[in-house]
Amino acid sequence: MQESTEDELITRVGRGDLDALAELFARYRDRLWKLITFRLDPRLLGRVDVDDVLQEAWLDACQRVDHFLTDASRSIFIWFRLIACQTLVNIHRRHLGVKKRSASIEFSIDRGWKSASTSSALYFHLQGGLTSPSEAAVRAERALQLSRALEDLRDIDREVVALRHFEQLTNRETAQVLGISEQAASDRYVRALGKLRSMLGSLDGL
């Protein structure tokens, strides 16, 4: 049986077909997995399973199916990503005891993830690439240098690196998330990645 095209599935979802929505979600599941793996607070590792987050995001998507054609008109993936991000905020609030207002400040529909949240995620995943020298002081100094390198990037440049390099969004998707032109998104990514590589070049083992 021939696989349905995305346009065909979108038409079916517009008629309330949850099976079509499930097929669309399945097509983007791997990409959403990367997002959740990157954004999940390290304190929840071992306590929260990424597949459980995806399942909750799927249920949230089902609850919003009536608004699908309007909310997902620009990009189906970006719509699923938004829902997954909001699901993550709810999970952080439940497991970390974060107040609702504090969690909403971490991520908003209009502005995306806050700078501190993105910096923390970048730091955690980049630090994981550091080798483990025998002297703890050496590793601590490298971690400090990594933190300073991230702080030297502008907020939007950190976000571009996070979206392109870790969430693996396309340049067009990155531009949509940030509300900037595709050319601006591309230029920022090249410059930010080059600057970060230059600043981290002195860190042996990264």
CNS distance restraints for C-alpha pairs under 8 A (distance, minus, plus):
assign (resid   4 and name CA) (resid   8 and name CA) 6.08 0.50 0.50
assign (resid   4 and name CA) (resid   9 and name CA) 6.50 0.50 0.50
assign (resid   5 and name CA) (resid   9 and name CA) 6.36 0.50 0.50
assign (resid   6 and name CA) (resid  10 and name CA) 6.09 0.50 0.50
assign (resid   6 and name CA) (resid  24 and name CA) 7.39 0.50 0.50
assign (resid   7 and name CA) (resid  11 and name CA) 6.26 0.50 0.50
assign (resid   8 and name CA) (resid  12 and name CA) 6.37 0.50 0.50
assign (resid   9 and name CA) (resid  13 and name CA) 6.13 0.50 0.50
assign (resid   9 and name CA) (resid  20 and name CA) 5.21 0.50 0.50
assign (resid   9 and name CA) (resid  21 and name CA) 7.17 0.50 0.50
assign (resid   9 and name CA) (resid  23 and name CA) 7.82 0.50 0.50
assign (resid   9 and name CA) (resid  24 and name CA) 7.18 0.50 0.50
assign (resid  10 and name CA) (resid  14 and name CA) 6.20 0.50 0.50
assign (resid  10 and name CA) (resid  20 and name CA) 7.37 0.50 0.50
assign (resid  10 and name CA) (resid  21 and name CA) 7.71 0.50 0.50
assign (resid  10 and name CA) (resid  69 and name CA) 7.67 0.50 0.50
assign (resid  11 and name CA) (resid  15 and name CA) 6.73 0.50 0.50
assign (resid  12 and name CA) (resid  16 and name CA) 6.71 0.50 0.50
assign (resid  12 and name CA) (resid  17 and name CA) 5.42 0.50 0.50
assign (resid  12 and name CA) (resid  20 and name CA) 6.13 0.50 0.50
assign (resid  13 and name CA) (resid  17 and name CA) 4.69 0.50 0.50
assign (resid  13 and name CA) (resid  18 and name CA) 6.41 0.50 0.50
assign (resid  13 and name CA) (resid  20 and name CA) 5.71 0.50 0.50
assign (resid  13 and name CA) (resid  21 and name CA) 5.77 0.50 0.50
assign (resid  13 and name CA) (resid  65 and name CA) 7.44 0.50 0.50
assign (resid  13 and name CA) (resid  68 and name CA) 7.55 0.50 0.50
assign (resid  14 and name CA) (resid  66 and name CA) 7.72 0.50 0.50
assign (resid  14 and name CA) (resid  68 and name CA) 7.01 0.50 0.50
assign (resid  14 and name CA) (resid  69 and name CA) 6.16 0.50 0.50
assign (resid  16 and name CA) (resid  65 and name CA) 7.03 0.50 0.50
assign (resid  16 and name CA) (resid  66 and name CA) 7.23 0.50 0.50
assign (resid  17 and name CA) (resid  21 and name CA) 6.72 0.50 0.50
assign (resid  18 and name CA) (resid  22 and name CA) 6.05 0.50 0.50
assign (resid  18 and name CA) (resid  62 and name CA) 7.21 0.50 0.50
assign (resid  19 and name CA) (resid  23 and name CA) 6.31 0.50 0.50
assign (resid  20 and name CA) (resid  24 and name CA) 6.37 0.50 0.50
assign (resid  21 and name CA) (resid  25 and name CA) 6.16 0.50 0.50
assign (resid  21 and name CA) (resid  62 and name CA) 7.88 0.50 0.50
assign (resid  22 and name CA) (resid  26 and name CA) 6.08 0.50 0.50
assign (resid  23 and name CA) (resid  27 and name CA) 6.34 0.50 0.50
assign (resid  24 and name CA) (resid  28 and name CA) 6.67 0.50 0.50
assign (resid  25 and name CA) (resid  29 and name CA) 5.90 0.50 0.50
assign (resid  25 and name CA) (resid  58 and name CA) 7.42 0.50 0.50
assign (resid  25 and name CA) (resid  80 and name CA) 7.45 0.50 0.50
assign (resid  26 and name CA) (resid  30 and name CA) 7.98 0.50 0.50
assign (resid  28 and name CA) (resid  32 and name CA) 6.24 0.50 0.50
assign (resid  28 and name CA) (resid  77 and name CA) 6.64 0.50 0.50
assign (resid  29 and name CA) (resid  33 and name CA) 6.06 0.50 0.50
assign (resid  29 and name CA) (resid  54 and name CA) 7.79 0.50 0.50
assign (resid  30 and name CA) (resid  34 and name CA) 6.53 0.50 0.50
assign (resid  31 and name CA) (resid  35 and name CA) 6.57 0.50 0.50
assign (resid  31 and name CA) (resid 167 and name CA) 7.28 0.50 0.50
assign (resid  31 and name CA) (resid 168 and name CA) 7.59 0.50 0.50
assign (resid  32 and name CA) (resid  36 and name CA) 6.26 0.50 0.50
assign (resid  32 and name CA) (resid  54 and name CA) 7.60 0.50 0.50
assign (resid  32 and name CA) (resid  80 and name CA) 7.78 0.50 0.50
assign (resid  32 and name CA) (resid  81 and name CA) 6.48 0.50 0.50
assign (resid  32 and name CA) (resid  84 and name CA) 7.27 0.50 0.50
assign (resid  33 and name CA) (resid  37 and name CA) 6.04 0.50 0.50
assign (resid  33 and name CA) (resid  50 and name CA) 6.86 0.50 0.50
assign (resid  33 and name CA) (resid  51 and name CA) 7.79 0.50 0.50
assign (resid  33 and name CA) (resid  54 and name CA) 7.28 0.50 0.50
assign (resid  34 and name CA) (resid  38 and name CA) 6.16 0.50 0.50
assign (resid  34 and name CA) (resid 166 and name CA) 7.31 0.50 0.50
assign (resid  34 and name CA) (resid 167 and name CA) 5.57 0.50 0.50
assign (resid  34 and name CA) (resid 168 and name CA) 7.75 0.50 0.50
assign (resid  35 and name CA) (resid  39 and name CA) 6.11 0.50 0.50
assign (resid  35 and name CA) (resid  81 and name CA) 7.82 0.50 0.50
assign (resid  35 and name CA) (resid 166 and name CA) 7.57 0.50 0.50
assign (resid  35 and name CA) (resid 167 and name CA) 4.97 0.50 0.50
assign (resid  36 and name CA) (resid  40 and name CA) 5.59 0.50 0.50
assign (resid  36 and name CA) (resid  50 and name CA) 6.64 0.50 0.50
assign (resid  36 and name CA) (resid  53 and name CA) 7.68 0.50 0.50
assign (resid  36 and name CA) (resid  84 and name CA) 7.47 0.50 0.50
assign (resid  36 and name CA) (resid  85 and name CA) 7.71 0.50 0.50
assign (resid  36 and name CA) (resid  88 and name CA) 7.42 0.50 0.50
assign (resid  37 and name CA) (resid  50 and name CA) 6.77 0.50 0.50
assign (resid  38 and name CA) (resid 121 and name CA) 6.41 0.50 0.50
assign (resid  38 and name CA) (resid 125 and name CA) 7.54 0.50 0.50
assign (resid  38 and name CA) (resid 166 and name CA) 6.74 0.50 0.50
assign (resid  38 and name CA) (resid 167 and name CA) 6.97 0.50 0.50
assign (resid  39 and name CA) (resid  88 and name CA) 7.96 0.50 0.50
assign (resid  39 and name CA) (resid 118 and name CA) 7.70 0.50 0.50
assign (resid  39 and name CA) (resid 121 and name CA) 6.03 0.50 0.50
assign (resid  40 and name CA) (resid  44 and name CA) 7.03 0.50 0.50
assign (resid  40 and name CA) (resid  45 and name CA) 7.79 0.50 0.50
assign (resid  40 and name CA) (resid  88 and name CA) 7.10 0.50 0.50
assign (resid  40 and name CA) (resid 121 and name CA) 7.93 0.50 0.50
assign (resid  41 and name CA) (resid  45 and name CA) 7.32 0.50 0.50
assign (resid  41 and name CA) (resid  92 and name CA) 7.40 0.50 0.50
assign (resid  41 and name CA) (resid 121 and name CA) 7.51 0.50 0.50
assign (resid  42 and name CA) (resid 124 and name CA) 7.64 0.50 0.50
assign (resid  44 and name CA) (resid  48 and name CA) 5.64 0.50 0.50
assign (resid  44 and name CA) (resid  95 and name CA) 7.66 0.50 0.50
assign (resid  45 and name CA) (resid  49 and name CA) 7.72 0.50 0.50
assign (resid  48 and name CA) (resid  52 and name CA) 7.20 0.50 0.50
assign (resid  48 and name CA) (resid  53 and name CA) 7.63 0.50 0.50
assign (resid  49 and name CA) (resid  53 and name CA) 6.62 0.50 0.50
assign (resid  50 and name CA) (resid  54 and name CA) 6.29 0.50 0.50
assign (resid  51 and name CA) (resid  55 and name CA) 6.16 0.50 0.50
assign (resid  52 and name CA) (resid  56 and name CA) 6.26 0.50 0.50
assign (resid  53 and name CA) (resid  57 and name CA) 6.14 0.50 0.50
assign (resid  53 and name CA) (resid  84 and name CA) 7.78 0.50 0.50
assign (resid  53 and name CA) (resid  87 and name CA) 7.18 0.50 0.50
assign (resid  53 and name CA) (resid  88 and name CA) 7.06 0.50 0.50
assign (resid  53 and name CA) (resid  91 and name CA) 7.87 0.50 0.50
assign (resid  54 and name CA) (resid  58 and name CA) 6.11 0.50 0.50
assign (resid  54 and name CA) (resid  84 and name CA) 7.18 0.50 0.50
assign (resid  55 and name CA) (resid  59 and name CA) 6.39 0.50 0.50
assign (resid  56 and name CA) (resid  60 and name CA) 6.26 0.50 0.50
assign (resid  56 and name CA) (resid  87 and name CA) 6.95 0.50 0.50
assign (resid  57 and name CA) (resid  61 and name CA) 6.17 0.50 0.50
assign (resid  57 and name CA) (resid  83 and name CA) 6.19 0.50 0.50
assign (resid  57 and name CA) (resid  84 and name CA) 5.18 0.50 0.50
assign (resid  57 and name CA) (resid  87 and name CA) 5.74 0.50 0.50
assign (resid  58 and name CA) (resid  62 and name CA) 6.35 0.50 0.50
assign (resid  59 and name CA) (resid  63 and name CA) 6.49 0.50 0.50
assign (resid  60 and name CA) (resid  64 and name CA) 6.60 0.50 0.50
assign (resid  60 and name CA) (resid  83 and name CA) 6.98 0.50 0.50
assign (resid  60 and name CA) (resid  87 and name CA) 7.69 0.50 0.50
assign (resid  61 and name CA) (resid  65 and name CA) 6.27 0.50 0.50
assign (resid  61 and name CA) (resid  80 and name CA) 7.27 0.50 0.50
assign (resid  61 and name CA) (resid  83 and name CA) 6.70 0.50 0.50
assign (resid  64 and name CA) (resid  68 and name CA) 6.52 0.50 0.50
assign (resid  67 and name CA) (resid  71 and name CA) 5.95 0.50 0.50
assign (resid  68 and name CA) (resid  72 and name CA) 5.55 0.50 0.50
assign (resid  68 and name CA) (resid  73 and name CA) 7.73 0.50 0.50
assign (resid  69 and name CA) (resid  73 and name CA) 5.66 0.50 0.50
assign (resid  71 and name CA) (resid  79 and name CA) 6.72 0.50 0.50
assign (resid  72 and name CA) (resid  76 and name CA) 5.01 0.50 0.50
assign (resid  72 and name CA) (resid  77 and name CA) 7.99 0.50 0.50
assign (resid  72 and name CA) (resid  78 and name CA) 7.41 0.50 0.50
assign (resid  72 and name CA) (resid  79 and name CA) 5.20 0.50 0.50
assign (resid  74 and name CA) (resid  78 and name CA) 7.99 0.50 0.50
assign (resid  75 and name CA) (resid  79 and name CA) 6.36 0.50 0.50
assign (resid  76 and name CA) (resid  80 and name CA) 6.39 0.50 0.50
assign (resid  77 and name CA) (resid  81 and name CA) 5.99 0.50 0.50
assign (resid  78 and name CA) (resid  82 and name CA) 6.10 0.50 0.50
assign (resid  78 and name CA) (resid 173 and name CA) 7.13 0.50 0.50
assign (resid  78 and name CA) (resid 177 and name CA) 7.43 0.50 0.50
assign (resid  79 and name CA) (resid  83 and name CA) 6.46 0.50 0.50
assign (resid  80 and name CA) (resid  84 and name CA) 6.18 0.50 0.50
assign (resid  81 and name CA) (resid  85 and name CA) 6.12 0.50 0.50
assign (resid  82 and name CA) (resid  86 and name CA) 6.30 0.50 0.50
assign (resid  82 and name CA) (resid 109 and name CA) 7.30 0.50 0.50
assign (resid  83 and name CA) (resid  87 and name CA) 6.10 0.50 0.50
assign (resid  84 and name CA) (resid  88 and name CA) 6.18 0.50 0.50
assign (resid  85 and name CA) (resid  89 and name CA) 6.43 0.50 0.50
assign (resid  85 and name CA) (resid 107 and name CA) 7.64 0.50 0.50
assign (resid  86 and name CA) (resid  90 and name CA) 6.43 0.50 0.50
assign (resid  86 and name CA) (resid 107 and name CA) 7.40 0.50 0.50
assign (resid  87 and name CA) (resid  91 and name CA) 6.27 0.50 0.50
assign (resid  88 and name CA) (resid  92 and name CA) 6.09 0.50 0.50
assign (resid  89 and name CA) (resid  93 and name CA) 6.20 0.50 0.50
assign (resid  89 and name CA) (resid 103 and name CA) 5.88 0.50 0.50
assign (resid  89 and name CA) (resid 104 and name CA) 7.23 0.50 0.50
assign (resid  89 and name CA) (resid 106 and name CA) 7.60 0.50 0.50
assign (resid  89 and name CA) (resid 107 and name CA) 7.12 0.50 0.50
assign (resid  90 and name CA) (resid  94 and name CA) 6.26 0.50 0.50
assign (resid  90 and name CA) (resid 103 and name CA) 7.42 0.50 0.50
assign (resid  91 and name CA) (resid  95 and name CA) 6.11 0.50 0.50
assign (resid  92 and name CA) (resid  96 and name CA) 5.53 0.50 0.50
assign (resid  92 and name CA) (resid  97 and name CA) 7.56 0.50 0.50
assign (resid  92 and name CA) (resid  98 and name CA) 6.90 0.50 0.50
assign (resid  92 and name CA) (resid 103 and name CA) 7.50 0.50 0.50
assign (resid  93 and name CA) (resid  97 and name CA) 5.33 0.50 0.50
assign (resid  93 and name CA) (resid  98 and name CA) 4.41 0.50 0.50
assign (resid  93 and name CA) (resid  99 and name CA) 6.36 0.50 0.50
assign (resid  93 and name CA) (resid 100 and name CA) 6.65 0.50 0.50
assign (resid  93 and name CA) (resid 103 and name CA) 6.18 0.50 0.50
assign (resid  94 and name CA) (resid  98 and name CA) 7.05 0.50 0.50
assign (resid  98 and name CA) (resid 102 and name CA) 6.34 0.50 0.50
assign (resid  98 and name CA) (resid 103 and name CA) 6.21 0.50 0.50
assign (resid  99 and name CA) (resid 103 and name CA) 6.25 0.50 0.50
assign (resid 100 and name CA) (resid 104 and name CA) 6.19 0.50 0.50
assign (resid 101 and name CA) (resid 105 and name CA) 6.31 0.50 0.50
assign (resid 102 and name CA) (resid 106 and name CA) 6.56 0.50 0.50
assign (resid 103 and name CA) (resid 107 and name CA) 6.93 0.50 0.50
assign (resid 104 and name CA) (resid 108 and name CA) 6.15 0.50 0.50
assign (resid 105 and name CA) (resid 114 and name CA) 7.51 0.50 0.50
assign (resid 106 and name CA) (resid 113 and name CA) 6.01 0.50 0.50
assign (resid 106 and name CA) (resid 114 and name CA) 5.38 0.50 0.50
assign (resid 106 and name CA) (resid 117 and name CA) 6.69 0.50 0.50
assign (resid 107 and name CA) (resid 111 and name CA) 7.24 0.50 0.50
assign (resid 107 and name CA) (resid 112 and name CA) 5.30 0.50 0.50
assign (resid 107 and name CA) (resid 113 and name CA) 4.45 0.50 0.50
assign (resid 107 and name CA) (resid 114 and name CA) 6.00 0.50 0.50
assign (resid 108 and name CA) (resid 112 and name CA) 5.09 0.50 0.50
assign (resid 108 and name CA) (resid 113 and name CA) 6.71 0.50 0.50
assign (resid 111 and name CA) (resid 178 and name CA) 7.71 0.50 0.50
assign (resid 112 and name CA) (resid 177 and name CA) 7.55 0.50 0.50
assign (resid 112 and name CA) (resid 178 and name CA) 7.83 0.50 0.50
assign (resid 113 and name CA) (resid 117 and name CA) 6.45 0.50 0.50
assign (resid 113 and name CA) (resid 118 and name CA) 6.54 0.50 0.50
assign (resid 114 and name CA) (resid 118 and name CA) 6.42 0.50 0.50
assign (resid 115 and name CA) (resid 119 and name CA) 6.01 0.50 0.50
assign (resid 115 and name CA) (resid 155 and name CA) 5.74 0.50 0.50
assign (resid 115 and name CA) (resid 158 and name CA) 7.81 0.50 0.50
assign (resid 115 and name CA) (resid 159 and name CA) 7.55 0.50 0.50
assign (resid 116 and name CA) (resid 120 and name CA) 6.09 0.50 0.50
assign (resid 117 and name CA) (resid 121 and name CA) 6.33 0.50 0.50
assign (resid 118 and name CA) (resid 122 and name CA) 6.11 0.50 0.50
assign (resid 118 and name CA) (resid 158 and name CA) 7.17 0.50 0.50
assign (resid 118 and name CA) (resid 159 and name CA) 6.58 0.50 0.50
assign (resid 118 and name CA) (resid 162 and name CA) 7.17 0.50 0.50
assign (resid 119 and name CA) (resid 123 and name CA) 5.98 0.50 0.50
assign (resid 119 and name CA) (resid 150 and name CA) 6.85 0.50 0.50
assign (resid 119 and name CA) (resid 151 and name CA) 7.84 0.50 0.50
assign (resid 119 and name CA) (resid 158 and name CA) 7.07 0.50 0.50
assign (resid 120 and name CA) (resid 124 and name CA) 6.16 0.50 0.50
assign (resid 121 and name CA) (resid 125 and name CA) 6.30 0.50 0.50
assign (resid 122 and name CA) (resid 126 and name CA) 5.90 0.50 0.50
assign (resid 122 and name CA) (resid 162 and name CA) 6.86 0.50 0.50
assign (resid 123 and name CA) (resid 127 and name CA) 5.78 0.50 0.50
assign (resid 123 and name CA) (resid 146 and name CA) 7.19 0.50 0.50
assign (resid 123 and name CA) (resid 147 and name CA) 6.59 0.50 0.50
assign (resid 123 and name CA) (resid 150 and name CA) 7.53 0.50 0.50
assign (resid 124 and name CA) (resid 128 and name CA) 6.35 0.50 0.50
assign (resid 125 and name CA) (resid 129 and name CA) 7.10 0.50 0.50
assign (resid 126 and name CA) (resid 130 and name CA) 7.30 0.50 0.50
assign (resid 126 and name CA) (resid 206 and name CA) 7.74 0.50 0.50
assign (resid 127 and name CA) (resid 143 and name CA) 6.68 0.50 0.50
assign (resid 127 and name CA) (resid 146 and name CA) 7.51 0.50 0.50
assign (resid 127 and name CA) (resid 206 and name CA) 7.82 0.50 0.50
assign (resid 129 and name CA) (resid 205 and name CA) 7.34 0.50 0.50
assign (resid 129 and name CA) (resid 206 and name CA) 5.27 0.50 0.50
assign (resid 130 and name CA) (resid 139 and name CA) 7.95 0.50 0.50
assign (resid 130 and name CA) (resid 204 and name CA) 7.88 0.50 0.50
assign (resid 130 and name CA) (resid 205 and name CA) 5.27 0.50 0.50
assign (resid 130 and name CA) (resid 206 and name CA) 4.65 0.50 0.50
assign (resid 131 and name CA) (resid 205 and name CA) 5.05 0.50 0.50
assign (resid 131 and name CA) (resid 206 and name CA) 6.81 0.50 0.50
assign (resid 132 and name CA) (resid 139 and name CA) 6.70 0.50 0.50
assign (resid 133 and name CA) (resid 138 and name CA) 6.89 0.50 0.50
assign (resid 133 and name CA) (resid 139 and name CA) 6.38 0.50 0.50
assign (resid 135 and name CA) (resid 139 and name CA) 6.88 0.50 0.50
assign (resid 136 and name CA) (resid 140 and name CA) 6.11 0.50 0.50
assign (resid 137 and name CA) (resid 141 and name CA) 6.15 0.50 0.50
assign (resid 138 and name CA) (resid 142 and name CA) 6.31 0.50 0.50
assign (resid 139 and name CA) (resid 143 and name CA) 6.16 0.50 0.50
assign (resid 140 and name CA) (resid 144 and name CA) 6.24 0.50 0.50
assign (resid 141 and name CA) (resid 145 and name CA) 6.26 0.50 0.50
assign (resid 142 and name CA) (resid 146 and name CA) 6.17 0.50 0.50
assign (resid 142 and name CA) (resid 203 and name CA) 6.41 0.50 0.50
assign (resid 143 and name CA) (resid 147 and name CA) 6.23 0.50 0.50
assign (resid 144 and name CA) (resid 148 and name CA) 6.28 0.50 0.50
assign (resid 145 and name CA) (resid 149 and name CA) 6.12 0.50 0.50
assign (resid 145 and name CA) (resid 203 and name CA) 7.91 0.50 0.50
assign (resid 146 and name CA) (resid 150 and name CA) 6.36 0.50 0.50
assign (resid 146 and name CA) (resid 200 and name CA) 6.92 0.50 0.50
assign (resid 147 and name CA) (resid 151 and name CA) 6.30 0.50 0.50
assign (resid 148 and name CA) (resid 152 and name CA) 6.28 0.50 0.50
assign (resid 149 and name CA) (resid 153 and name CA) 7.00 0.50 0.50
assign (resid 149 and name CA) (resid 196 and name CA) 6.84 0.50 0.50
assign (resid 149 and name CA) (resid 199 and name CA) 6.02 0.50 0.50
assign (resid 149 and name CA) (resid 200 and name CA) 7.09 0.50 0.50
assign (resid 150 and name CA) (resid 158 and name CA) 7.34 0.50 0.50
assign (resid 150 and name CA) (resid 196 and name CA) 7.49 0.50 0.50
assign (resid 153 and name CA) (resid 157 and name CA) 6.11 0.50 0.50
assign (resid 153 and name CA) (resid 158 and name CA) 6.11 0.50 0.50
assign (resid 153 and name CA) (resid 192 and name CA) 7.18 0.50 0.50
assign (resid 153 and name CA) (resid 196 and name CA) 7.74 0.50 0.50
assign (resid 154 and name CA) (resid 158 and name CA) 6.33 0.50 0.50
assign (resid 155 and name CA) (resid 159 and name CA) 6.38 0.50 0.50
assign (resid 156 and name CA) (resid 160 and name CA) 6.15 0.50 0.50
assign (resid 157 and name CA) (resid 161 and name CA) 6.26 0.50 0.50
assign (resid 157 and name CA) (resid 188 and name CA) 6.23 0.50 0.50
assign (resid 157 and name CA) (resid 189 and name CA) 6.86 0.50 0.50
assign (resid 157 and name CA) (resid 192 and name CA) 5.61 0.50 0.50
assign (resid 158 and name CA) (resid 162 and name CA) 6.16 0.50 0.50
assign (resid 158 and name CA) (resid 192 and name CA) 7.39 0.50 0.50
assign (resid 159 and name CA) (resid 163 and name CA) 6.05 0.50 0.50
assign (resid 160 and name CA) (resid 164 and name CA) 5.97 0.50 0.50
assign (resid 160 and name CA) (resid 174 and name CA) 6.95 0.50 0.50
assign (resid 160 and name CA) (resid 185 and name CA) 7.17 0.50 0.50
assign (resid 160 and name CA) (resid 188 and name CA) 7.08 0.50 0.50
assign (resid 160 and name CA) (resid 189 and name CA) 5.81 0.50 0.50
assign (resid 160 and name CA) (resid 192 and name CA) 7.88 0.50 0.50
assign (resid 161 and name CA) (resid 165 and name CA) 5.36 0.50 0.50
assign (resid 161 and name CA) (resid 166 and name CA) 7.26 0.50 0.50
assign (resid 161 and name CA) (resid 189 and name CA) 6.12 0.50 0.50
assign (resid 161 and name CA) (resid 192 and name CA) 6.92 0.50 0.50
assign (resid 161 and name CA) (resid 193 and name CA) 6.62 0.50 0.50
assign (resid 162 and name CA) (resid 166 and name CA) 5.14 0.50 0.50
assign (resid 162 and name CA) (resid 167 and name CA) 6.30 0.50 0.50
assign (resid 163 and name CA) (resid 167 and name CA) 4.83 0.50 0.50
assign (resid 163 and name CA) (resid 168 and name CA) 5.99 0.50 0.50
assign (resid 163 and name CA) (resid 169 and name CA) 5.64 0.50 0.50
assign (resid 163 and name CA) (resid 174 and name CA) 6.35 0.50 0.50
assign (resid 164 and name CA) (resid 168 and name CA) 4.59 0.50 0.50
assign (resid 164 and name CA) (resid 169 and name CA) 4.95 0.50 0.50
assign (resid 164 and name CA) (resid 170 and name CA) 6.49 0.50 0.50
assign (resid 164 and name CA) (resid 171 and name CA) 7.10 0.50 0.50
assign (resid 164 and name CA) (resid 174 and name CA) 6.92 0.50 0.50
assign (resid 164 and name CA) (resid 189 and name CA) 7.57 0.50 0.50
assign (resid 165 and name CA) (resid 169 and name CA) 7.70 0.50 0.50
assign (resid 169 and name CA) (resid 173 and name CA) 5.83 0.50 0.50
assign (resid 169 and name CA) (resid 174 and name CA) 6.00 0.50 0.50
assign (resid 170 and name CA) (resid 174 and name CA) 6.11 0.50 0.50
assign (resid 171 and name CA) (resid 175 and name CA) 6.21 0.50 0.50
assign (resid 171 and name CA) (resid 182 and name CA) 6.31 0.50 0.50
assign (resid 171 and name CA) (resid 185 and name CA) 6.43 0.50 0.50
assign (resid 171 and name CA) (resid 186 and name CA) 6.22 0.50 0.50
assign (resid 172 and name CA) (resid 176 and name CA) 6.33 0.50 0.50
assign (resid 172 and name CA) (resid 182 and name CA) 5.60 0.50 0.50
assign (resid 172 and name CA) (resid 185 and name CA) 7.95 0.50 0.50
assign (resid 173 and name CA) (resid 177 and name CA) 6.20 0.50 0.50
assign (resid 174 and name CA) (resid 178 and name CA) 6.19 0.50 0.50
assign (resid 174 and name CA) (resid 182 and name CA) 7.86 0.50 0.50
assign (resid 174 and name CA) (resid 185 and name CA) 6.71 0.50 0.50
assign (resid 175 and name CA) (resid 179 and name CA) 5.66 0.50 0.50
assign (resid 175 and name CA) (resid 180 and name CA) 5.00 0.50 0.50
assign (resid 175 and name CA) (resid 181 and name CA) 5.65 0.50 0.50
assign (resid 175 and name CA) (resid 182 and name CA) 5.23 0.50 0.50
assign (resid 175 and name CA) (resid 184 and name CA) 7.75 0.50 0.50
assign (resid 175 and name CA) (resid 185 and name CA) 5.49 0.50 0.50
assign (resid 176 and name CA) (resid 180 and name CA) 6.71 0.50 0.50
assign (resid 176 and name CA) (resid 181 and name CA) 7.90 0.50 0.50
assign (resid 180 and name CA) (resid 184 and name CA) 6.41 0.50 0.50
assign (resid 180 and name CA) (resid 185 and name CA) 6.61 0.50 0.50
assign (resid 181 and name CA) (resid 185 and name CA) 6.24 0.50 0.50
assign (resid 182 and name CA) (resid 186 and name CA) 6.12 0.50 0.50
assign (resid 183 and name CA) (resid 187 and name CA) 6.11 0.50 0.50
assign (resid 184 and name CA) (resid 188 and name CA) 6.00 0.50 0.50
assign (resid 185 and name CA) (resid 189 and name CA) 6.15 0.50 0.50
assign (resid 186 and name CA) (resid 190 and name CA) 6.35 0.50 0.50
assign (resid 187 and name CA) (resid 191 and name CA) 6.21 0.50 0.50
assign (resid 188 and name CA) (resid 192 and name CA) 5.79 0.50 0.50
assign (resid 189 and name CA) (resid 193 and name CA) 5.86 0.50 0.50
assign (resid 190 and name CA) (resid 194 and name CA) 6.06 0.50 0.50
assign (resid 191 and name CA) (resid 195 and name CA) 6.06 0.50 0.50
assign (resid 192 and name CA) (resid 196 and name CA) 6.04 0.50 0.50
assign (resid 193 and name CA) (resid 197 and name CA) 6.04 0.50 0.50
assign (resid 194 and name CA) (resid 198 and name CA) 6.12 0.50 0.50
assign (resid 195 and name CA) (resid 199 and name CA) 6.17 0.50 0.50
assign (resid 196 and name CA) (resid 200 and name CA) 6.06 0.50 0.50
assign (resid 197 and name CA) (resid 201 and name CA) 5.84 0.50 0.50
assign (resid 198 and name CA) (resid 202 and name CA) 7.96 0.50 0.50
assign (resid 200 and name CA) (resid 206 and name CA) 7.58 0.50 0.50
